[in-house]
Amino acid sequence: MNEYDVIIVGGSFAGLATAYFTQAENLLIIEKEKEIGARQRSTCGAPVDWVRRLGAERSILRTFDTITIHSPNGRELIIDLPMPYCTIDYRTFCASVAEHLKNAEIRTGTEVTGVEAGDPGKVLCGHEAYSSGLIVDASGWRAAVASHLKHGYAHLPRRIAGLETVAEYDADSIHIYFGNKLIPGGYAWVFPLTGGLSRVGLGSLKKVNLMDLNRRFLDFLGIEHFEAEHHGGIIPCLGMRDPVVGDIFVVGDAAGQVLPGTAEGIRKAFIYAEVLGGLISRVLKGELERSRALEIYRQEVLRSKKFYDIMLTIQNIAYNAPDWVLERVIGKVKSDRSILKRLLRVYFEEDSGHANMNSLLASLKHILKR
């Protein structure tokens, strides 16, 4: 029998981190790609401390302490990060974390096709069935398990699509560009790597030709040499989903845990994976019933729902705003650093308390007054 203490569907950031923090004696990771880390879909930027905690320091390519925001008219806002971030080599990161999973079995090239009727504790992969009382869906925005248990769970009423390539472009900061001339309904970015290279890309809510826009963005930056092969896909930053479906835990992109407005998903995946891994470990030790672990996990995740909802509102405004609005907001934040401090505190501490949010929103309204 293919019976396991824990089954994790998905061998990317959320799935590997959950396995790392669980460290079960009999754990199965099911990954549809032919090998762990085979297909990068992310810009792969994350806090340095998290990468080190997961034992993947050798995957770090470049570290940086700032983000530079570019307004439509070329104004620059340099933001000092409260923690150092890094870009990572995806394949090396996945391999590094997997090396620490001494008791895990990793089945690659295996795609989940459903769950057994009447028994959601059995994951179906073609003609094979894998059974466990603790199942985690970390399979990305399509949510391979949860979508079989709950109709419409993975439906996205709108989609933010992203496209990225590696180019010869040296930078000492993350760069984010706004403006409808460059990318209508979204933003563009540069993430520095090593050897004078950067990941250059863009994403949009609108139905646009991303290949053409990315070529124009590369021209705008003066880039002549870049990889012909692009990577990307759907960015699921359209709000939280229920992190529990039936008796299944859902984490990372599968649960919509990507922050709207910034599309930052890796840091949040690690945070929720640590919470989930701790709860699963307690269940395995007999300290907690599965039903109680499901309840606690849902409560812990949904504590941030208000914050995600606020970020989604900001995203909808920013991605659809005319350039003069973006110009004014960036200009005002640059001239009044107290606004920036409040923004950073709200973002990194998720301080969505009533008084603080009212103060922040009042500041933003003041900026937009003509």
Secondary structure, 3 states (H helix, E strand, C coil): CCECCEEEECCCHHHHHHHHHHCCCCEEEECCCCCCCCCCCCCCEEEHHHHHHCCCHHHEEEEEEEEEEECCCCCEEEEEEEEEEEEECHHHHHHHHHHCCCCEEEECCCCCCEEECCEEEEEEECCEEEECCCEEECCCCCCCCHHHHCCCCCCCCCCCEEEEEEEECCCCCEEEECCCCCCCCEEEEEEECCCCEEEEEEEECCCCCHHHHHHHHHHHCCCCCECCCCEEEECCCCCCCCCEECCEEECHHHHCCCCCCCCCCHHHHHHHHHHHHHHHHHHHCCCCCHHHHHHHHHHHHHCCHHHHHHHHHHHHHHHHCCHHHHHHHHHHHHHCHHHHHHHHHHHHHCCCCHHHHHHHHHHHHHHHCC
